[in-house]
Amino acid sequence: FSFGRRQNHMRHIGNREAFDAHVAHMSDDELRAATGAAAVFGGILGSLLDIRLWAREKGGRVGSEAGVGLVKNVHVQSRDRIAYEERKRVAMERGEPIPEPPKHGSWIV
C-alpha cells in the first residue's frame, strides 16, 4: 500500500467497524423500523421503475421485498463480522491459527 491508500483503507475499516457495531446491535424494534423504511422506499422505487419499464404492477412488491431483504442481509453480515473479529481476537491471544472468515459478504481482513 502507498501511504495514501493505506490511510483510506484504515479509514474504511474504522467506518465499517462503526457501522457494524451499530447495525449488529440494533434492537428488534430498530430492525423492524429499518426494514419497514426499506420496504416503503423499495416499494416506491419499484413502482416508479414498474411504471417506466414494465407496467406490470409488480415492481412495488418486488422493490419492497428487495429492500427488506437488503436490510436483513446487512444486519446478519454485520453480526457475523463482529462475531468473526471476536473469534479472531481470541485465537490470536491463544496463539492459535486465525479462523476462516465467513463465506458471504464483503470481507476485508
Buried (B, 14 or more C-beta within 10 A) or exposed (E): EEEEEEEEEEEEEEEBBEEBEEBBEBEEEEBEEBBBEBBBEBBBBBBEBBEEEEEEEEBBBBBBBBBBBBBBEBBBBBBBBBEBBEBBEEEEEEEEEEEEBEEEBEEEE
